[in-house]
Amino acid sequence: MFAAGNDVDEFAAIATDGAEAERHVSRFLEALARSSRPLVAAVQGRAIGIGVTMLLHCDLVVLAENARLSTPFVNLALVPEAASSLLMPLRIGYARAFEMFALGEAVDARTALAWGLVNRVVPLDKLDSEARALAARLAKQPAGAVSATKRLMRNPEVLMAQIQAETEQFVARLKTIEAREAFTAFAERRPPDFLKLAKQPV
């Protein structure tokens, strides 16, 4: 497991009583978005939610053959985060990005590579060595030129503005009846029934 995503129980607490805990993930995402150094990710097993969206801030991403990526935000009646609503369509196109977000189905490693979501797919036993080799190659490049290239390709202020817009929607969505149904269904281990909410305000 690379990353299981956010704690649904924390989301449920916000949805039911409105208590908002400090989201440490916000500081983490800002650090990723503002990083001037190249970031290399090595991913094995499941990557869910932020486990996928954080990869959009990495400059080189290597997947093990057993990797499966999913972004089930809409399944939980939420919206994407980490500027992924901007970065994902830029990376793989609107149609594929919308399918990933709206349906939340997992994408396997070979598909992620074919879509251009990641750089490499390797056997699990080669994952760490491949990522380290790429990082070592980057380290030999002129650091100033690498950082300047990254800044030209990824404007951190644009990313932070998108993260802020997403966060406002995310927090608002946490308090909807759709979200309460999603979290209750998750806790009860049953499929959510959003159709019964169709006549209620969302």
Backbone as CSV, one residue per row, in Angstrom:
resi,resn,N_x,N_y,N_z,CA_x,CA_y,CA_z,C_x,C_y,C_z
1,MET,0.851,-1.194,0.000,0.000,0.000,0.000,0.883,1.239,0.000
2,PHE,0.716,2.087,-1.008,1.461,3.344,-1.053,0.786,4.383,-0.167
3,ALA,-0.532,4.564,-0.348,-1.271,5.524,0.472,-2.752,5.181,0.429
4,ALA,-3.359,5.094,1.616,-4.773,4.703,1.712,-5.713,5.890,1.602
5,GLY,-5.182,7.095,1.451,-6.035,8.270,1.357,-6.361,8.846,2.720
6,ASN,-7.250,9.819,2.732,-7.619,10.500,3.978,-8.489,9.614,4.866
7,ASP,-8.574,9.973,6.123,-9.352,9.245,7.109,-10.842,9.581,6.943
8,VAL,-11.635,8.607,6.485,-13.054,8.843,6.256,-13.779,9.143,7.566
9,ASP,-13.307,8.588,8.681,-13.923,8.890,9.978,-13.791,10.377,10.315
10,GLU,-12.657,10.963,9.957,-12.470,12.403,10.180,-13.459,13.197,9.335
11,PHE,-13.631,12.775,8.083,-14.613,13.427,7.220,-16.016,13.306,7.816
12,ALA,-16.337,12.109,8.324,-17.670,11.869,8.883,-17.926,12.762,10.088
13,ALA,-16.901,12.984,10.913,-17.056,13.843,12.093,-17.392,15.274,11.683
14,ILE,-16.743,15.742,10.623,-17.031,17.088,10.133,-18.447,17.150,9.577
15,ALA,-18.836,16.089,8.860,-20.160,16.060,8.241,-21.280,16.037,9.269
16,THR,-21.062,15.356,10.408,-22.141,15.190,11.387,-22.209,16.311,12.412
17,ASP,-21.047,16.766,12.901,-21.106,17.790,13.955,-20.422,19.100,13.594
18,GLY,-19.868,19.167,12.393,-19.284,20.427,11.946,-17.929,20.736,12.531
19,ALA,-17.405,19.844,13.390,-16.087,20.091,13.986,-15.018,19.932,12.915
20,GLU,-14.194,20.964,12.765,-13.153,20.911,11.751,-11.788,20.836,12.417
21,ALA,-11.149,19.681,12.273,-9.788,19.530,12.776,-8.834,20.177,11.773
22,GLU,-7.684,20.589,12.266,-6.671,21.140,11.368,-6.264,20.045,10.397
23,ARG,-6.282,20.370,9.122,-5.920,19.380,8.117,-4.434,19.533,7.817
24,HIS,-3.624,18.681,8.439,-2.175,18.740,8.239,-1.817,18.513,6.776
25,VAL,-2.702,17.833,6.064,-2.450,17.564,4.656,-2.310,18.863,3.873
26,SER,-2.940,19.934,4.332,-2.855,21.219,3.622,-1.422,21.744,3.588
27,ARG,-0.727,21.637,4.720,0.672,22.086,4.759,1.547,21.213,3.872
28,PHE,1.253,19.926,3.860,1.994,18.983,3.025,1.821,19.330,1.548
29,LEU,0.590,19.595,1.138,0.320,19.910,-0.265,0.971,21.216,-0.685
30,GLU,0.951,22.200,0.215,1.602,23.472,-0.111,3.102,23.274,-0.300
31,ALA,3.701,22.448,0.548,5.133,22.171,0.410,5.437,21.509,-0.936
32,LEU,4.579,20.584,-1.353,4.764,19.941,-2.654,4.624,20.951,-3.787
33,ALA,3.571,21.766,-3.717,3.294,22.722,-4.792,4.389,23.772,-4.924
34,ARG,5.005,24.138,-3.811,6.015,25.204,-3.830,7.443,24.679,-3.946
35,SER,7.627,23.371,-3.948,8.981,22.812,-3.982,9.726,23.220,-5.250
36,SER,10.945,23.721,-5.080,11.769,24.064,-6.236,12.694,22.921,-6.619
37,ARG,12.756,21.911,-5.777,13.593,20.748,-6.063,12.783,19.685,-6.789
38,PRO,13.417,18.923,-7.674,12.686,17.848,-8.343,12.285,16.763,-7.348
39,LEU,11.083,16.243,-7.526,10.540,15.219,-6.639,10.377,13.920,-7.412
40,VAL,10.862,12.827,-6.830,10.770,11.506,-7.446,9.924,10.617,-6.551
41,ALA,8.934,9.943,-7.130,8.054,9.065,-6.356,8.214,7.629,-6.823
42,ALA,8.182,6.700,-5.858,8.197,5.266,-6.126,6.940,4.677,-5.493
43,VAL,6.064,4.095,-6.303,4.730,3.701,-5.850,4.516,2.199,-6.031
44,GLN,4.097,1.552,-4.952,3.718,0.147,-5.030,2.333,-0.038,-4.432
45,GLY,1.601,-1.028,-4.893,0.294,-1.331,-4.327,-0.713,-0.228,-4.595
46,ARG,-1.667,-0.083,-3.668,-2.749,0.877,-3.859,-2.306,2.298,-3.518
47,ALA,-2.732,3.230,-4.358,-2.603,4.664,-4.073,-3.999,5.233,-4.247
48,ILE,-4.549,5.791,-3.176,-5.944,6.224,-3.170,-6.022,7.708,-2.813
49,GLY,-6.892,8.443,-3.513,-7.116,9.847,-3.178,-5.850,10.672,-3.243
50,ILE,-5.482,11.249,-2.105,-4.280,12.086,-2.077,-3.031,11.294,-2.441
51,GLY,-3.077,9.965,-2.281,-1.967,9.122,-2.719,-1.735,9.208,-4.214
52,VAL,-2.777,9.569,-4.960,-2.649,9.788,-6.407,-2.407,11.259,-6.706
53,THR,-3.192,12.139,-6.089,-3.079,13.556,-6.446,-1.711,14.135,-6.086
54,MET,-1.072,13.610,-5.048,0.267,14.092,-4.725,1.276,13.748,-5.820
55,LEU,1.006,12.661,-6.563,1.927,12.263,-7.628,1.967,13.290,-8.753
56,LEU,0.887,14.068,-8.892,0.850,15.102,-9.918,1.823,16.232,-9.619
57,HIS,2.315,16.301,-8.387,3.307,17.308,-8.006,4.728,16.760,-8.088
58,CYS,4.840,15.482,-8.362,6.161,14.862,-8.495,6.616,14.962,-9.939
59,ASP,7.921,15.096,-10.126,8.469,15.326,-11.463,8.792,14.035,-12.191
60,LEU,9.113,13.004,-11.453,9.317,11.677,-12.021,8.587,10.676,-11.134
61,VAL,7.756,9.830,-11.745,6.968,8.857,-10.989,7.209,7.472,-11.563
62,VAL,7.636,6.572,-10.687,7.875,5.182,-11.065,6.860,4.309,-10.337
63,LEU,6.169,3.456,-11.074,5.210,2.532,-10.478,5.732,1.114,-10.530
64,ALA,5.448,0.365,-9.471,5.621,-1.079,-9.536,4.472,-1.653,-10.346
65,GLU,4.665,-2.833,-10.899,3.643,-3.451,-11.740,2.342,-3.706,-10.977
66,ASN,2.424,-3.803,-9.650,1.217,-4.084,-8.855,0.479,-2.815,-8.424
67,ALA,0.925,-1.648,-8.884,0.298,-0.382,-8.465,-1.090,-0.233,-9.070
68,ARG,-2.000,0.317,-8.276,-3.354,0.647,-8.724,-3.718,2.005,-8.144
69,LEU,-4.110,2.935,-9.015,-4.360,4.309,-8.624,-5.851,4.611,-8.708
70,SER,-6.413,5.198,-7.637,-7.830,5.565,-7.681,-8.063,6.888,-6.965
71,THR,-9.052,7.635,-7.486,-9.374,8.960,-6.957,-10.877,9.013,-6.672
72,PRO,-11.322,8.395,-5.579,-12.763,8.255,-5.309,-13.398,9.448,-4.592
73,PHE,-13.026,10.654,-4.976,-13.568,11.834,-4.312,-15.078,11.943,-4.512
74,VAL,-15.526,11.847,-5.765,-16.950,11.975,-6.054,-17.730,10.831,-5.405
75,ASN,-17.150,9.640,-5.328,-17.802,8.510,-4.649,-18.156,8.865,-3.210
76,LEU,-17.362,9.755,-2.608,-17.591,10.197,-1.238,-18.331,11.538,-1.188
77,ALA,-18.889,11.947,-2.334,-19.635,13.206,-2.451,-18.736,14.426,-2.239
78,LEU,-17.459,14.284,-2.573,-16.485,15.364,-2.411,-15.971,15.808,-3.773
79,VAL,-14.971,16.658,-3.782,-14.338,17.117,-5.013,-12.840,16.839,-4.935
80,PRO,-12.162,16.820,-6.079,-10.710,16.585,-6.063,-9.966,17.673,-5.282
81,GLU,-8.746,17.341,-4.878,-7.922,18.261,-4.101,-6.512,18.296,-4.682
82,ALA,-5.637,19.079,-4.066,-4.210,19.143,-4.419,-3.970,19.709,-5.814
83,ALA,-4.860,20.580,-6.277,-4.789,21.163,-7.622,-4.956,20.104,-8.706
84,SER,-5.464,18.931,-8.321,-5.607,17.849,-9.302,-6.680,18.144,-10.338
85,SER,-7.658,19.000,-9.992,-8.677,19.358,-10.979,-8.067,20.162,-12.129
86,LEU,-6.915,20.760,-11.901,-6.152,21.443,-12.938,-5.102,20.507,-13.551
87,LEU,-4.330,19.850,-12.683,-3.177,19.076,-13.145,-3.539,17.774,-13.853
88,MET,-4.580,17.083,-13.364,-4.916,15.794,-13.972,-5.347,15.942,-15.434
89,PRO,-6.270,16.870,-15.763,-6.619,17.033,-17.180,-5.429,17.452,-18.042
90,LEU,-4.530,18.280,-17.486,-3.333,18.660,-18.236,-2.453,17.453,-18.516
91,ARG,-2.416,16.528,-17.572,-1.545,15.358,-17.697,-2.131,14.294,-18.624
92,ILE,-3.423,13.986,-18.467,-3.975,12.838,-19.202,-5.183,13.187,-20.072
93,GLY,-5.557,14.466,-20.121,-6.706,14.876,-20.913,-7.975,14.909,-20.073
94,TYR,-8.921,15.744,-20.517,-10.155,15.930,-19.745,-10.949,14.637,-19.615
95,ALA,-11.132,13.914,-20.721,-12.007,12.735,-20.706,-11.527,11.690,-19.699
96,ARG,-10.249,11.396,-19.723,-9.712,10.395,-18.789,-9.735,10.913,-17.355
97,ALA,-9.394,12.189,-17.185,-9.391,12.765,-15.835,-10.794,12.764,-15.242
98,PHE,-11.790,13.168,-16.048,-13.156,13.182,-15.535,-13.607,11.776,-15.161
99,GLU,-13.257,10.796,-15.975,-13.622,9.404,-15.658,-12.993,8.956,-14.347
100,MET,-11.717,9.288,-14.152,-11.047,8.914,-12.898,-11.736,9.540,-11.696
101,PHE,-12.085,10.834,-11.812,-12.703,11.539,-10.689,-14.165,11.149,-10.499
102,ALA,-14.938,11.136,-11.572,-16.390,10.952,-11.459,-16.780,9.509,-11.153
103,LEU,-16.012,8.548,-11.656,-16.347,7.144,-11.415,-15.492,6.513,-10.321
104,GLY,-14.312,7.042,-10.097,-13.472,6.569,-8.992,-12.892,5.186,-9.171
105,GLU,-12.901,4.654,-10.394,-12.387,3.307,-10.613,-10.866,3.311,-10.644
106,ALA,-10.276,2.216,-10.193,-8.820,2.114,-10.127,-8.213,1.973,-11.532
107,VAL,-7.059,2.588,-11.703,-6.286,2.501,-12.943,-5.038,1.682,-12.639
108,ASP,-4.784,0.667,-13.455,-3.608,-0.169,-13.194,-2.345,0.517,-13.722
109,ALA,-1.198,-0.059,-13.376,0.082,0.575,-13.671,0.301,0.757,-15.168
110,ARG,0.013,-0.260,-15.966,0.239,-0.179,-17.414,-0.654,0.878,-18.060
111,THR,-1.889,0.977,-17.592,-2.792,2.005,-18.120,-2.289,3.392,-17.741
112,ALA,-1.859,3.555,-16.486,-1.322,4.851,-16.042,-0.131,5.271,-16.899
113,LEU,0.710,4.324,-17.262,1.860,4.622,-18.120,1.392,5.002,-19.523
114,ALA,0.464,4.232,-20.077,-0.033,4.504,-21.423,-0.704,5.866,-21.504
115,TRP,-1.366,6.289,-20.435,-2.036,7.579,-20.401,-1.070,8.746,-20.201
116,GLY,0.168,8.473,-19.810,1.116,9.544,-19.534,1.019,10.092,-18.124
117,LEU,0.377,9.318,-17.242,0.236,9.743,-15.846,1.530,9.550,-15.074
118,VAL,2.352,8.578,-15.490,3.608,8.255,-14.806,4.719,8.077,-15.843
119,ASN,5.967,7.990,-15.347,7.112,7.874,-16.245,7.526,6.442,-16.564
120,ARG,7.477,5.579,-15.561,7.984,4.212,-15.740,7.132,3.222,-14.954
121,VAL,7.113,1.982,-15.441,6.548,0.857,-14.695,7.604,-0.233,-14.674
122,VAL,7.891,-0.743,-13.483,8.940,-1.758,-13.333,8.448,-2.869,-12.408
123,PRO,9.096,-4.037,-12.448,8.752,-5.077,-11.477,8.946,-4.557,-10.053
124,LEU,8.160,-5.079,-9.124,8.205,-4.602,-7.741,9.616,-4.642,-7.165
125,ASP,10.376,-5.694,-7.459,11.716,-5.810,-6.873,12.720,-4.829,-7.476
126,LYS,12.329,-4.131,-8.540,13.214,-3.132,-9.164,12.776,-1.701,-8.845
127,LEU,11.673,-1.552,-8.098,11.086,-0.227,-7.894,12.050,0.745,-7.234
128,ASP,12.577,0.385,-6.086,13.453,1.305,-5.352,14.717,1.627,-6.135
129,SER,15.310,0.630,-6.763,16.553,0.868,-7.496,16.316,1.769,-8.703
130,GLU,15.172,1.617,-9.373,14.868,2.474,-10.526,14.650,3.921,-10.087
131,ALA,13.895,4.116,-8.999,13.659,5.470,-8.508,14.959,6.119,-8.037
132,ARG,15.783,5.352,-7.348,17.067,5.894,-6.883,17.974,6.244,-8.058
133,ALA,17.952,5.422,-9.096,18.786,5.696,-10.269,18.348,6.984,-10.953
134,LEU,17.049,7.206,-11.060,16.552,8.452,-11.650,16.933,9.656,-10.791
135,ALA,16.785,9.510,-9.478,17.158,10.600,-8.577,18.650,10.905,-8.683
136,ALA,19.457,9.872,-8.797,20.905,10.065,-8.922,21.243,10.793,-10.220
137,ARG,20.549,10.450,-11.289,20.776,11.141,-12.562,20.387,12.616,-12.451
138,LEU,19.261,12.885,-11.793,18.848,14.280,-11.592,19.877,15.041,-10.769
139,ALA,20.417,14.377,-9.739,21.376,15.029,-8.839,22.648,15.446,-9.568
140,LYS,22.959,14.787,-10.669,24.166,15.119,-11.439,23.936,16.281,-12.403
141,GLN,22.683,16.645,-12.599,22.376,17.755,-13.494,22.629,19.087,-12.771
142,PRO,22.814,20.188,-13.531,23.015,21.489,-12.868,21.751,21.891,-12.104
143,ALA,21.873,21.984,-10.788,20.708,22.186,-9.919,19.935,23.456,-10.262
144,GLY,20.650,24.537,-10.560,19.979,25.793,-10.880,19.133,25.681,-12.136
145,ALA,19.663,25.011,-13.143,18.921,24.853,-14.396,17.704,23.954,-14.203
146,VAL,17.866,22.909,-13.392,16.742,22.013,-13.117,15.628,22.772,-12.402
147,SER,15.981,23.548,-11.370,14.977,24.310,-10.620,14.307,25.361,-11.483
148,ALA,15.096,26.057,-12.309,14.530,27.079,-13.181,13.568,26.459,-14.191
149,THR,13.924,25.302,-14.711,13.055,24.598,-15.656,11.745,24.211,-14.982
150,LYS,11.857,23.717,-13.759,10.650,23.322,-13.028,9.753,24.534,-12.778
151,ARG,10.332,25.668,-12.397,9.531,26.877,-12.145,8.817,27.342,-13.407
152,LEU,9.490,27.218,-14.563,8.870,27.617,-15.821,7.704,26.701,-16.183
153,MET,7.813,25.438,-15.820,6.792,24.456,-16.172,5.652,24.395,-15.172
154,ARG,5.903,24.795,-13.919,4.913,24.651,-12.852,4.914,25.896,-11.987
155,ASN,3.963,26.771,-12.221,3.877,28.026,-11.467,3.217,27.736,-10.114
156,PRO,3.962,27.839,-9.009,3.382,27.497,-7.705,2.210,28.380,-7.303
157,GLU,2.194,29.637,-7.761,1.081,30.521,-7.394,-0.217,30.067,-8.066
158,VAL,-0.125,29.608,-9.295,-1.304,29.073,-9.982,-1.797,27.815,-9.269
159,LEU,-0.863,26.970,-8.880,-1.235,25.737,-8.180,-1.890,26.046,-6.836
160,MET,-1.334,27.008,-6.092,-1.901,27.340,-4.791,-3.290,27.962,-4.930
161,ALA,-3.509,28.753,-5.980,-4.836,29.332,-6.203,-5.859,28.228,-6.483
162,GLN,-5.446,27.217,-7.251,-6.349,26.107,-7.539,-6.609,25.275,-6.286
163,ILE,-5.581,25.057,-5.490,-5.747,24.323,-4.229,-6.737,25.055,-3.322
164,GLN,-6.633,26.387,-3.255,-7.544,27.170,-2.418,-8.984,27.039,-2.903
165,ALA,-9.178,27.118,-4.212,-10.530,26.984,-4.773,-11.102,25.603,-4.487
166,GLU,-10.270,24.586,-4.638,-10.716,23.214,-4.358,-11.040,23.042,-2.876
167,THR,-10.199,23.613,-2.010,-10.403,23.468,-0.570,-11.738,24.071,-0.140
168,GLU,-12.084,25.213,-0.696,-13.368,25.836,-0.359,-14.533,24.923,-0.730
169,GLN,-14.474,24.336,-1.914,-15.516,23.417,-2.347,-15.501,22.133,-1.515
170,PHE,-14.301,21.645,-1.205,-14.146,20.406,-0.440,-14.791,20.547,0.939
171,VAL,-14.472,21.643,1.613,-15.017,21.881,2.954,-16.540,22.027,2.899
172,ALA,-17.030,22.738,1.894,-18.483,22.892,1.748,-19.148,21.538,1.479
173,ARG,-18.531,20.723,0.648,-19.102,19.419,0.305,-19.116,18.474,1.509
174,LEU,-18.151,18.601,2.399,-18.104,17.747,3.585,-19.372,17.856,4.423
175,LYS,-20.051,18.992,4.324,-21.209,19.256,5.189,-22.547,19.024,4.495
176,THR,-22.520,18.409,3.312,-23.756,18.175,2.575,-24.410,16.861,2.989
177,ILE,-25.701,16.722,2.640,-26.395,15.465,2.925,-25.829,14.327,2.073
178,GLU,-25.313,14.659,0.906,-24.675,13.626,0.083,-23.462,13.046,0.806
179,ALA,-22.662,13.922,1.378,-21.478,13.454,2.095,-21.870,12.619,3.303
180,ARG,-22.889,13.073,4.056,-23.332,12.286,5.215,-23.766,10.881,4.791
181,GLU,-24.477,10.790,3.677,-24.896,9.478,3.179,-23.686,8.641,2.772
182,ALA,-22.725,9.246,2.116,-21.523,8.519,1.685,-20.753,7.974,2.884
183,PHE,-20.578,8.807,3.919,-19.799,8.380,5.083,-20.553,7.345,5.910
184,THR,-21.863,7.512,6.024,-22.679,6.525,6.747,-22.621,5.181,6.034
185,ALA,-22.747,5.205,4.723,-22.689,3.971,3.946,-21.326,3.306,4.087
186,PHE,-20.280,4.124,4.081,-18.925,3.581,4.249,-18.805,2.872,5.595
187,ALA,-19.286,3.523,6.656,-19.213,2.936,7.998,-20.061,1.669,8.107
188,GLU,-21.189,1.655,7.402,-22.095,0.500,7.454,-21.751,-0.558,6.413
189,ARG,-20.707,-0.320,5.663,-20.238,-1.269,4.639,-21.339,-1.633,3.642
190,ARG,-21.969,-0.584,3.111,-23.010,-0.765,2.105,-22.836,0.285,1.021
191,PRO,-23.413,0.058,-0.156,-23.333,1.087,-1.190,-24.164,2.306,-0.787
192,PRO,-23.687,3.503,-1.046,-24.503,4.684,-0.746,-25.685,4.772,-1.711
193,ASP,-26.778,5.361,-1.251,-27.964,5.541,-2.085,-28.195,7.037,-2.276
194,PHE,-27.586,7.597,-3.316,-27.718,9.029,-3.567,-29.040,9.365,-4.247
195,LEU,-29.656,8.380,-4.886,-30.920,8.653,-5.578,-32.026,9.055,-4.600
196,LYS,-31.980,8.521,-3.396,-33.012,8.877,-2.418,-32.893,10.332,-1.975
197,LEU,-31.743,10.937,-2.262,-31.523,12.337,-1.877,-31.866,13.297,-3.006
198,ALA,-32.300,12.755,-4.144,-32.464,13.568,-5.343,-33.405,14.748,-5.147
199,LYS,-34.401,14.586,-4.284,-35.380,15.654,-4.071,-34.999,16.603,-2.942
200,GLN,-33.849,16.319,-2.333,-33.406,17.182,-1.234,-32.301,18.108,-1.709
201,PRO,-32.114,19.276,-1.074,-31.037,20.181,-1.487,-29.686,19.561,-1.200
202,VAL,-28.744,19.728,-2.116,-27.407,19.181,-1.959,-26.369,20.286,-1.826
